[in-house]
Amino acid sequence: MKRSALLFGVAALLLTAPAMAGGIGLTASTWDTDTAGDDEGAGVKVEIDMGGAFELEMRWTFFDVLGQASQNDLFEFEAVPIDFGIAYNFRQDEKVNPYLGVGGTYVTLKPNQGSADILNDPSRPRSQDEFGYYGELGFEVRATNKLSFFIEGLYRNIKGEIRGRDLNTDPNLDFQLDLAGASANVGLLYRW
């Protein structure tokens, strides 16, 4: 149910976006989590102007090789954070625009294929999607009226869980993941 509501919200945002002022961009990203290592990923950012200095923003980023140690084993998993929030632009009409933002994060977790031998209990869920929150600081530099470059730093506070069977220890072990950590995005934004 949570996933359906989230997908509906994303679809509604993307379908209404062209009717409003805003932008869409591609990002390269890194994420350094507290206990699940770090990874590089790629994603998409959508902004919707709310009038004045505020914007709604949505970010979708794909990370495919985060890792977590479990006793003597290391298993890897995919994490897809989807960030929804609001940003405040300090100099919206200037060439260089610093901004601050806050919002919620919904992350989907999925063990990678190579980790299937560690997480092999088909009677239990393999992962659990989680909610958290984030804060950000960024800078947008306008190259033209339509194109901008941006760099932003985020801190996500989120915990996760992957349920499964660890062959070397407890047969019903749930892996607790602390996904809190800093993330950096660099990208190109097209405004309409």
C-alpha positions as CSV (number, residue, x, y, z in Angstrom):
1,M,0.0,0.0,0.0
2,K,2.8,2.4,0.9
3,R,4.6,1.7,-2.4
4,S,1.4,2.2,-4.4
5,A,0.7,5.6,-2.7
6,L,4.3,6.7,-3.4
7,L,4.2,5.7,-7.0
8,F,0.9,7.5,-7.5
9,G,2.4,10.7,-5.9
10,V,5.5,10.5,-8.2
11,A,3.4,10.0,-11.3
12,A,1.1,12.9,-10.4
13,L,4.1,15.1,-9.8
14,L,5.8,14.2,-13.1
15,L,2.5,14.6,-15.1
16,T,1.7,18.0,-13.6
17,A,5.3,19.3,-13.8
18,P,5.2,20.5,-17.4
19,A,2.2,22.7,-16.7
20,M,4.1,24.6,-14.0
21,A,7.4,26.4,-13.9
22,G,10.2,24.2,-12.8
23,G,13.0,22.0,-14.1
24,I,14.3,18.4,-14.5
25,G,17.9,17.3,-14.3
26,L,20.3,14.4,-14.3
27,T,22.6,13.8,-11.3
28,A,25.8,11.9,-10.5
29,S,25.8,11.1,-6.8
30,T,27.8,9.6,-3.9
31,W,26.4,8.3,-0.6
32,D,28.5,7.5,2.4
33,T,26.4,5.7,5.0
34,D,27.3,5.1,8.6
35,T,27.4,1.3,8.5
36,A,26.6,0.2,5.0
37,G,29.6,1.6,3.2
38,D,29.5,4.1,0.3
39,D,28.6,3.9,-3.3
40,E,28.3,6.1,-6.4
41,G,25.0,6.3,-8.3
42,A,22.9,8.3,-10.8
43,G,19.5,9.8,-10.6
44,V,16.9,12.4,-11.6
45,K,15.9,15.6,-10.0
46,V,12.5,17.4,-10.6
47,E,11.7,20.9,-9.3
48,I,8.3,22.6,-9.3
49,D,8.2,26.4,-8.6
50,M,5.7,27.3,-5.9
51,G,6.0,31.1,-6.5
52,G,8.4,33.3,-4.6
53,A,11.6,31.7,-3.3
54,F,10.2,28.2,-2.6
55,E,10.3,25.1,-4.8
56,L,9.0,21.5,-4.4
57,E,11.6,19.0,-5.2
58,M,11.8,15.3,-5.9
59,R,15.0,13.3,-6.2
60,W,15.3,9.6,-7.3
61,T,18.8,8.0,-7.1
62,F,20.0,4.5,-7.7
63,F,22.8,2.9,-5.7
64,D,23.6,-0.7,-6.6
65,V,26.5,-1.8,-4.4
66,L,26.1,-0.8,-0.8
67,G,27.5,-3.4,1.6
68,Q,26.9,-4.6,5.1
69,A,29.1,-7.1,7.1
70,S,27.3,-9.9,8.9
71,Q,29.6,-11.8,11.2
72,N,32.1,-13.2,8.7
73,D,30.1,-12.5,5.5
74,L,29.6,-9.4,3.4
75,F,26.4,-9.0,1.5
76,E,25.6,-6.3,-1.0
77,F,22.3,-4.6,-1.7
78,E,20.6,-2.0,-3.9
79,A,19.2,1.1,-2.3
80,V,17.0,3.5,-4.1
81,P,16.3,6.7,-2.1
82,I,13.4,8.8,-3.3
83,D,13.5,12.3,-1.7
84,F,10.5,14.6,-1.5
85,G,10.9,18.1,0.0
86,I,10.9,21.8,-0.2
87,A,13.8,24.1,-1.0
88,Y,14.3,27.8,-0.2
89,N,16.3,29.8,-2.9
90,F,18.2,32.7,-1.5
91,R,18.9,34.4,-4.9
92,Q,16.5,32.9,-7.3
93,D,17.0,35.4,-10.1
94,E,20.8,35.6,-9.8
95,K,23.5,33.7,-11.7
96,V,24.6,31.9,-8.6
97,N,21.7,30.8,-6.3
98,P,22.4,29.1,-2.9
99,Y,19.5,27.1,-1.5
100,L,18.5,25.1,1.6
101,G,16.0,22.2,1.7
102,V,14.4,19.7,3.9
103,G,12.1,16.7,3.3
104,G,11.3,13.1,3.6
105,T,13.1,10.1,2.1
106,Y,11.6,6.8,1.1
107,V,14.2,4.1,0.4
108,T,13.7,0.7,-1.2
109,L,16.2,-2.0,-0.4
110,K,16.9,-5.2,-2.4
111,P,19.7,-7.7,-1.8
112,N,22.0,-8.2,-4.9
113,Q,21.9,-11.5,-6.7
114,G,25.4,-12.4,-5.4
115,S,24.1,-12.2,-1.8
116,A,21.2,-14.7,-2.4
117,D,23.1,-17.5,-0.6
118,I,23.2,-15.5,2.6
119,L,19.6,-14.3,2.4
120,N,17.9,-17.5,1.3
121,D,14.8,-17.9,3.5
122,P,11.9,-17.7,0.9
123,S,9.2,-17.7,3.7
124,R,10.2,-14.3,4.9
125,P,10.4,-10.9,3.2
126,R,13.9,-10.1,1.9
127,S,13.8,-6.4,2.5
128,Q,11.7,-3.7,4.0
129,D,11.2,-0.3,2.5
130,E,11.9,2.5,5.0
131,F,11.1,6.2,5.6
132,G,13.5,8.8,6.9
133,Y,14.3,12.5,6.4
134,Y,17.0,14.7,4.9
135,G,18.5,18.2,4.9
136,E,20.4,19.8,2.1
137,L,22.6,22.7,1.1
138,G,23.2,23.4,-2.6
139,F,24.3,25.9,-5.2
140,E,22.8,26.4,-8.7
141,V,24.8,28.2,-11.3
142,R,22.9,29.3,-14.4
143,A,24.7,28.7,-17.7
144,T,21.8,30.0,-19.9
145,N,18.2,30.9,-19.3
146,K,17.2,27.2,-19.6
147,L,20.3,25.3,-18.4
148,S,21.9,25.3,-14.9
149,F,24.6,23.3,-13.2
150,F,24.1,22.4,-9.5
151,I,26.0,20.9,-6.7
152,E,24.4,19.9,-3.4
153,G,25.2,18.1,-0.2
154,L,22.5,16.1,1.6
155,Y,22.4,14.3,4.9
156,R,19.9,11.5,5.1
157,N,18.8,10.1,8.4
158,I,17.3,6.6,7.7
159,K,17.5,3.1,9.1
160,G,16.8,-0.1,7.1
161,E,16.3,-3.8,7.6
162,I,16.9,-6.8,5.4
163,R,15.4,-10.0,6.7
164,G,16.9,-13.3,5.9
165,R,18.9,-16.3,7.0
166,D,22.6,-16.0,7.8
167,L,24.2,-19.4,7.2
168,N,27.0,-18.9,9.6
169,T,25.1,-17.7,12.6
170,D,21.5,-17.4,13.8
171,P,19.1,-19.0,11.2
172,N,16.6,-16.2,11.7
173,L,18.9,-13.1,11.7
174,D,17.5,-9.8,10.6
175,F,20.2,-7.4,9.3
176,Q,19.9,-3.9,10.7
177,L,21.3,-1.2,8.4
178,D,22.1,2.3,9.4
179,L,21.8,4.2,6.2
180,A,22.3,7.6,7.8
181,G,25.0,9.6,6.1
182,A,26.2,12.3,3.8
183,S,25.5,12.4,0.1
184,A,26.7,14.7,-2.7
185,N,25.0,15.4,-6.0
186,V,26.4,17.1,-9.1
187,G,24.1,17.6,-12.1
188,L,22.6,19.5,-15.0
189,L,19.1,21.0,-14.8
190,Y,16.9,22.0,-17.6
191,R,14.3,24.7,-16.7
192,W,11.0,25.3,-18.6
